[in-house]
């Protein structure tokens, strides 16, 4: 890891601008999270599929950073707490012009959020 923090590689760019699995399945997401170790972009736990936390469970990559414009916080899934982390390779968020929610959003999307 190049950041000096276990579980964070600050040189790896994000995998894209949307949730990898949602895009592959023609799905949708509410907010995005970026794996701080490998750059995987997944959807947040409020999203129906919760791909970011599934990625953490499947890979052991426990630290994510918000991939939303204006947010710079990290979350450690294993410790269930916010975490301090370094600057990551750009881009640091999805494009500001990308709508929220994103992907193939159904008309009743608000009823499908996890709360």
Backbone as a chain_set.jsonl record, in Angstrom:
{"seq": "XXXXXXXXXXXXXXXXXXXXXXXXXXXXXXXXXXXXXXXXXXXXXXXXXXXXXXXXXXXXXXXXXXXXXXXXXXXXXXXXXXXXXXXXXXXXXXXXXXXXXXXXXXXXXXXXXXX", "coords": {"N": [[0.853, -1.181, 0.0], [0.528, 2.203, -0.738], [-0.046, 4.421, 0.809], [0.779, 4.187, 3.365], [-1.02, 3.468, 5.228], [-2.587, 0.619, 6.358], [-4.715, -1.204, 4.19], [-5.322, 0.847, 2.493], [-4.647, 2.113, -0.658], [-3.326, 4.689, -2.086], [-2.69, 5.245, -4.697], [-4.248, 3.982, -6.567], [-6.616, 4.375, -9.101], [-10.192, 5.182, -9.27], [-12.646, 2.689, -10.22], [-14.478, 3.545, -12.085], [-17.273, 5.704, -12.875], [-19.649, 5.006, -11.813], [-21.602, 2.552, -9.965], [-20.098, -0.516, -10.239], [-21.277, -3.144, -10.357], [-24.052, -2.545, -10.471], [-24.208, -1.156, -12.907], [-23.472, -3.208, -14.666], [-25.654, -4.883, -14.408], [-27.768, -3.397, -15.273], [-28.87, -1.894, -13.267], [-29.466, 0.353, -10.457], [-28.36, 3.039, -8.259], [-28.092, 4.796, -5.114], [-26.174, 6.456, -3.538], [-22.58, 6.617, -3.95], [-19.677, 4.626, -3.135], [-16.176, 4.318, -2.695], [-13.753, 1.848, -2.86], [-10.986, 1.943, -0.826], [-8.761, 0.466, -1.143], [-8.649, -0.973, -3.622], [-10.013, 0.582, -5.483], [-12.552, -0.027, -6.412], [-15.81, 0.896, -7.334], [-18.785, 1.049, -5.673], [-22.272, 0.745, -4.737], [-23.958, 2.474, -2.055], [-25.063, 1.542, 1.319], [-27.697, 2.346, 1.567], [-28.702, 1.977, -0.901], [-30.497, -0.344, -3.032], [-29.003, -2.741, -3.704], [-26.584, -2.669, -2.292], [-23.776, -2.822, -2.943], [-21.169, -1.867, -2.263], [-20.631, -2.552, 0.457], [-20.924, -5.304, 0.174], [-18.761, -5.855, -1.485], [-16.681, -5.266, 0.298], [-17.098, -7.308, 2.203], [-16.683, -9.582, 0.621], [-14.056, -9.336, -0.315], [-12.431, -8.539, 1.764], [-11.52, -5.999, 1.865], [-11.688, -3.37, 3.787], [-12.024, -0.588, 4.035], [-13.669, 2.259, 2.847], [-14.178, 5.179, 0.831], [-16.231, 8.02, 0.576], [-17.719, 8.613, -2.578], [-18.923, 10.816, -3.459], [-19.529, 14.143, -4.643], [-17.926, 16.761, -2.877], [-17.67, 15.386, -0.491], [-15.45, 13.909, 1.802], [-14.993, 11.823, 3.524], [-13.997, 8.756, 5.142], [-14.923, 5.318, 5.699], [-14.75, 2.608, 7.88], [-15.515, -0.606, 7.504], [-15.056, -2.94, 9.059], [-14.569, -1.941, 11.624], [-16.765, -0.408, 12.006], [-16.885, 2.448, 11.932], [-16.114, 5.934, 11.31], [-13.196, 6.983, 9.523], [-9.863, 8.19, 9.267], [-8.139, 9.182, 6.38], [-5.786, 9.288, 3.606], [-5.279, 11.566, 0.783], [-6.688, 10.381, -2.225], [-6.05, 8.846, -5.448], [-7.019, 10.754, -8.31], [-10.124, 10.599, -10.242], [-11.782, 12.222, -7.465], [-14.433, 11.992, -6.925], [-17.703, 11.08, -8.189], [-18.811, 12.503, -11.34], [-20.001, 15.842, -11.004], [-22.151, 16.461, -12.577], [-23.473, 14.12, -12.913], [-26.473, 12.426, -12.302], [-28.3, 11.992, -9.172], [-30.466, 9.782, -7.714], [-28.407, 7.322, -9.514], [-27.883, 5.499, -12.621], [-30.13, 3.005, -13.902], [-32.799, 4.181, -12.983], [-35.759, 3.483, -11.203], [-39.205, 4.686, -11.286], [-40.344, 4.633, -8.732], [-38.244, 4.837, -6.923], [-37.6, 5.909, -4.363], [-39.107, 4.418, -2.579], [-37.725, 2.087, -2.528], [-35.35, 2.331, -1.174], [-32.961, 1.422, 1.34], [-33.279, 1.922, 4.769]], "CA": [[0.0, 0.0, 0.0], [1.373, 3.376, -0.86], [-0.396, 5.513, 1.709], [1.296, 3.939, 4.703], [-2.137, 3.012, 6.049], [-3.065, -0.686, 5.882], [-6.049, -1.196, 3.591], [-5.497, 1.998, 1.599], [-3.643, 2.337, -1.692], [-3.688, 6.015, -2.595], [-2.309, 5.396, -6.106], [-5.198, 3.27, -7.438], [-7.761, 5.204, -9.495], [-11.496, 4.523, -9.148], [-12.983, 1.776, -11.317], [-15.371, 4.224, -13.022], [-18.063, 6.782, -12.28], [-20.883, 4.436, -11.278], [-21.471, 1.251, -9.316], [-19.685, -1.513, -11.224], [-22.263, -4.221, -10.462], [-25.336, -1.996, -10.922], [-24.098, -0.875, -14.332], [-23.45, -4.481, -15.386], [-26.976, -5.51, -14.307], [-28.751, -2.38, -15.641], [-29.496, -1.482, -12.015], [-29.334, 1.76, -10.056], [-27.79, 3.292, -6.939], [-28.396, 6.079, -4.474], [-24.876, 7.111, -3.415], [-21.456, 5.756, -4.312], [-18.533, 4.465, -2.241], [-14.962, 3.881, -3.389], [-12.853, 1.025, -2.062], [-9.712, 2.648, -0.678], [-7.665, -0.453, -1.443], [-8.549, -1.359, -5.039], [-10.692, 1.557, -6.341], [-13.891, -0.495, -6.809], [-16.929, 1.787, -7.029], [-19.995, 0.305, -5.355], [-23.372, 1.555, -4.2], [-24.018, 2.582, -0.596], [-25.983, 0.645, 2.01], [-29.078, 2.787, 1.359], [-29.081, 1.471, -2.22], [-31.094, -1.682, -2.948], [-28.082, -3.869, -3.823], [-25.521, -2.529, -1.281], [-22.588, -3.455, -3.505], [-19.909, -1.476, -1.608], [-20.406, -3.392, 1.638], [-20.737, -6.675, -0.316], [-17.371, -5.909, -1.94], [-15.847, -5.343, 1.503], [-17.266, -8.639, 2.791], [-16.136, -10.598, -0.279], [-12.619, -9.16, -0.588], [-11.683, -8.174, 2.962], [-11.138, -4.589, 1.759], [-12.589, -2.842, 4.81], [-12.12, 0.874, 4.085], [-14.199, 2.951, 1.674], [-14.286, 6.637, 0.886], [-17.373, 8.509, -0.182], [-17.407, 8.999, -3.955], [-19.882, 11.882, -3.746], [-18.892, 15.466, -4.67], [-17.917, 17.536, -1.64], [-17.508, 14.523, 0.678], [-14.101, 13.338, 1.837], [-14.892, 10.926, 4.664], [-13.733, 7.328, 4.978], [-15.654, 4.446, 6.614], [-14.11, 1.309, 8.081], [-16.589, -1.58, 7.726], [-14.713, -3.845, 10.149], [-14.654, -1.236, 12.904], [-18.036, 0.334, 11.996], [-16.66, 3.84, 12.323], [-15.433, 6.803, 10.352], [-11.769, 6.716, 9.503], [-9.054, 9.212, 8.6], [-7.367, 8.612, 5.287], [-5.041, 10.238, 2.777], [-5.835, 11.881, -0.533], [-6.638, 9.253, -3.145], [-5.831, 9.203, -6.854], [-8.216, 11.316, -8.929], [-11.006, 11.61, -9.669], [-12.146, 11.973, -6.064], [-15.88, 11.795, -6.82], [-18.439, 10.965, -9.445], [-18.984, 13.838, -11.925], [-21.089, 16.618, -10.396], [-23.281, 16.482, -13.507], [-24.131, 12.808, -12.874], [-27.642, 12.539, -11.416], [-28.471, 11.16, -7.976], [-29.726, 8.538, -7.868], [-27.847, 7.084, -10.839], [-28.156, 4.213, -13.248], [-31.472, 2.808, -14.465], [-33.591, 4.497, -11.789], [-37.2, 3.286, -11.37], [-39.998, 5.829, -10.831], [-40.627, 4.533, -7.288], [-36.946, 4.568, -6.31], [-37.573, 6.279, -2.942], [-39.706, 3.316, -1.816], [-36.818, 0.949, -2.573], [-34.139, 2.614, -0.397], [-32.801, 0.845, 2.672], [-33.184, 3.026, 5.733]], "C": [[0.892, 1.235, 0.0], [1.047, 4.495, 0.107], [0.263, 5.376, 3.067], [0.214, 3.483, 5.665], [-2.587, 1.654, 5.523], [-4.495, -0.598, 5.35], [-6.317, -0.022, 2.683], [-4.331, 2.051, 0.625], [-4.02, 3.627, -2.406], [-3.34, 6.213, -4.068], [-3.312, 4.781, -7.075], [-6.358, 4.186, -7.8], [-9.077, 4.455, -9.297], [-11.804, 3.695, -10.391], [-13.891, 2.41, -12.366], [-16.141, 5.308, -12.313], [-19.39, 6.311, -11.709], [-20.609, 3.097, -10.638], [-21.209, 0.181, -10.384], [-20.777, -2.564, -11.438], [-23.619, -3.716, -10.94], [-25.296, -1.712, -12.42], [-24.143, -2.165, -15.147], [-24.831, -5.142, -15.425], [-28.104, -4.571, -14.715], [-29.554, -1.936, -14.425], [-29.283, -0.007, -11.72], [-28.805, 1.841, -8.629], [-28.232, 4.642, -6.42], [-27.115, 6.902, -4.351], [-23.774, 6.101, -3.671], [-20.356, 5.774, -3.263], [-17.382, 3.875, -3.043], [-14.1, 3.056, -2.451], [-11.494, 1.716, -2.024], [-8.516, 1.758, -0.995], [-7.522, -0.738, -2.932], [-9.271, -0.413, -5.995], [-12.077, 1.153, -6.804], [-14.945, 0.527, -6.397], [-18.174, 0.93, -6.844], [-21.044, 1.228, -4.771], [-23.44, 1.439, -2.678], [-25.047, 1.635, 0.006], [-27.435, 1.119, 1.967], [-29.606, 2.305, 0.007], [-29.624, 0.056, -2.11], [-30.078, -2.824, -2.913], [-26.894, -3.812, -2.851], [-24.199, -3.159, -1.732], [-21.277, -3.062, -2.822], [-19.635, -2.353, -0.389], [-20.256, -4.863, 1.245], [-19.305, -6.865, -0.812], [-16.43, -6.042, -0.74], [-15.908, -6.74, 2.124], [-16.585, -9.715, 1.941], [-14.624, -10.52, -0.454], [-11.788, -8.949, 0.671], [-11.176, -6.74, 2.914], [-12.107, -3.786, 2.627], [-12.822, -1.335, 4.781], [-12.637, 1.418, 2.758], [-14.141, 4.449, 1.913], [-15.537, 7.01, 0.114], [-16.9, 8.903, -1.576], [-18.416, 10.038, -4.435], [-19.153, 13.234, -3.738], [-19.013, 16.17, -3.317], [-17.767, 16.708, -0.377], [-16.124, 13.884, 0.649], [-13.907, 12.361, 2.996], [-14.633, 9.479, 4.228], [-14.579, 6.573, 6.001], [-14.924, 3.114, 6.672], [-15.212, 0.308, 8.428], [-16.301, -2.477, 8.921], [-14.857, -3.223, 11.52], [-15.951, -0.461, 13.062], [-17.869, 1.763, 12.503], [-15.987, 4.613, 11.194], [-13.94, 6.677, 10.564], [-11.066, 7.88, 8.831], [-8.229, 8.54, 7.512], [-6.7, 9.699, 4.468], [-5.831, 10.638, 1.534], [-5.68, 10.652, -1.416], [-6.429, 9.757, -4.562], [-7.129, 9.754, -7.446], [-8.845, 10.353, -9.936], [-11.468, 11.209, -8.263], [-13.65, 11.791, -5.856], [-16.454, 11.516, -8.196], [-18.544, 12.369, -10.041], [-20.167, 14.567, -11.27], [-22.325, 16.658, -11.283], [-24.029, 15.143, -13.542], [-25.289, 12.86, -11.887], [-27.584, 11.6, -10.208], [-29.965, 10.975, -7.781], [-29.262, 8.344, -9.306], [-28.168, 5.693, -11.349], [-29.553, 4.187, -13.832], [-32.498, 2.959, -13.342], [-35.089, 4.293, -12.048], [-37.983, 4.488, -10.836], [-40.267, 5.812, -9.323], [-39.361, 4.286, -6.471], [-36.909, 4.863, -4.812], [-38.146, 5.174, -2.057], [-38.772, 2.116, -1.715], [-35.529, 1.159, -1.779], [-34.153, 1.842, 0.914], [-32.632, 2.01, 3.646], [-32.545, 2.589, 7.004]], "O": [[1.911, 1.268, 0.69], [1.82, 5.447, 0.21], [0.307, 6.334, 3.839], [0.512, 3.145, 6.81], [-2.938, 1.544, 4.349], [-5.368, 0.003, 5.975], [-7.42, 0.109, 2.151], [-3.169, 2.036, 1.031], [-4.931, 3.645, -3.235], [-3.666, 7.255, -4.635], [-3.238, 5.03, -8.278], [-7.019, 4.722, -6.911], [-9.08, 3.23, -9.17], [-11.289, 3.967, -11.475], [-14.051, 1.846, -13.449], [-15.716, 5.788, -11.262], [-20.166, 7.109, -11.183], [-19.506, 2.562, -10.754], [-22.002, 0.003, -11.309], [-21.158, -2.841, -12.576], [-24.275, -4.388, -11.735], [-26.262, -2.002, -13.127], [-24.778, -2.212, -16.2], [-25.143, -5.874, -16.363], [-29.276, -4.901, -14.53], [-30.745, -1.641, -14.52], [-28.963, 0.78, -12.61], [-28.801, 0.856, -7.892], [-28.682, 5.508, -7.169], [-26.989, 7.941, -4.998], [-23.995, 4.891, -3.618], [-20.126, 6.781, -2.593], [-17.577, 3.053, -3.939], [-13.753, 3.513, -1.362], [-10.922, 2.035, -3.066], [-7.388, 2.24, -1.103], [-6.409, -0.746, -3.457], [-9.159, -0.581, -7.209], [-12.726, 1.913, -7.524], [-14.972, 0.971, -5.249], [-18.568, 0.183, -7.739], [-20.746, 2.35, -4.36], [-23.031, 0.434, -2.097], [-25.812, 0.999, -0.719], [-28.33, 0.345, 2.306], [-30.817, 2.234, -0.201], [-29.254, -0.675, -1.191], [-30.267, -3.784, -2.167], [-26.259, -4.84, -2.616], [-23.585, -3.93, -0.995], [-20.346, -3.867, -2.807], [-18.519, -2.845, -0.223], [-19.533, -5.602, 1.914], [-18.703, -7.915, -0.586], [-15.492, -6.84, -0.766], [-14.88, -7.288, 2.524], [-15.984, -10.647, 2.476], [-13.98, -11.536, -0.714], [-10.574, -9.155, 0.654], [-10.472, -6.305, 3.826], [-13.244, -3.552, 2.218], [-13.739, -0.849, 5.444], [-12.121, 1.088, 1.69], [-14.065, 4.915, 3.05], [-15.863, 6.38, -0.892], [-15.814, 9.459, -1.737], [-18.726, 10.138, -5.623], [-18.259, 13.448, -2.918], [-20.077, 16.167, -2.698], [-17.738, 17.271, 0.717], [-15.679, 13.383, -0.383], [-12.775, 12.102, 3.404], [-14.991, 9.051, 3.131], [-14.917, 7.12, 7.051], [-14.531, 2.562, 5.645], [-15.78, 0.364, 9.518], [-17.199, -2.752, 9.716], [-15.227, -3.903, 12.478], [-16.218, 0.088, 14.131], [-18.605, 2.224, 13.376], [-15.392, 4.049, 10.276], [-13.478, 6.31, 11.644], [-11.62, 8.493, 7.918], [-7.689, 7.453, 7.713], [-7.008, 10.882, 4.615], [-6.913, 10.112, 1.273], [-4.662, 9.963, -1.36], [-6.607, 10.942, -4.845], [-8.215, 9.275, -7.119], [-8.198, 9.423, -10.419], [-11.534, 10.028, -7.923], [-14.094, 11.475, -4.752], [-15.792, 11.688, -9.219], [-18.381, 13.347, -9.31], [-21.209, 13.962, -11.016], [-23.433, 16.867, -10.789], [-25.102, 15.05, -14.137], [-25.108, 13.293, -10.749], [-26.916, 10.566, -10.228], [-30.678, 11.974, -7.69], [-29.658, 9.086, -10.205], [-28.656, 4.833, -10.615], [-30.096, 5.224, -14.213], [-33.002, 1.966, -12.817], [-35.635, 4.856, -12.997], [-37.462, 5.236, -10.009], [-40.403, 6.869, -8.708], [-39.402, 3.605, -5.447], [-36.253, 4.139, -4.062], [-37.721, 5.011, -0.913], [-39.002, 1.222, -0.901], [-34.696, 0.255, -1.716], [-35.204, 1.634, 1.52], [-31.914, 2.968, 3.36], [-32.387, 3.391, 7.924]]}, "num_chains": 1, "name": "protein.A"}
